[in-house]
Amino acid sequence: MVQKTVKEMMEAETVLVENGIEYYEKDGVYYPKLVLGDEWESDTYVGRWGREWMRYLESVDKVRYRRLMILGKLKKIAKVVDEEAGDMIEKMEQEYFDKHRSDCIGFWETYQVREQGRMMAEEIVRSEIVYKVR
């Protein structure tokens, strides 16, 4: 039997789906489209928020975590979470700074306002984006 590459296997026509696992057919034999997460996703960079989401998902729903990893979708979703979180933090920090700009008399006050804005934005991002099962 000649093994297919990960790309060939994932692009092969799905002929059967059972228990959430896709199968492709070759020479009359059904093979599952199973890939270890690292094989399929090794080139996908996941930042801080995506990694935090993966840890959260593993702690609350191990079955979903493993299924996403086997199907090669875990890091893709984590990357989306990371991008959403990063965009939201950036926007919220800027809004907070603009609102409290008048309190910034010098360097130290500016630093404190920015730090307060970041901490507030991180807590909101955790509750609204990161700590959600997708």
Secondary structure, DSSP 8 states (H G I E B T S, - for coil): -----HHHHHHS-EEEEETTEEEEEETTEEEE----HHHHHTT----HHHHHHHHHHHHH-HHHHHHHHHHT-HHHHHHHHHHHHHHHHHHHHHHHHHHTGGG--SHHHHHHHHHHHHHHHHHHHIIIIITS--
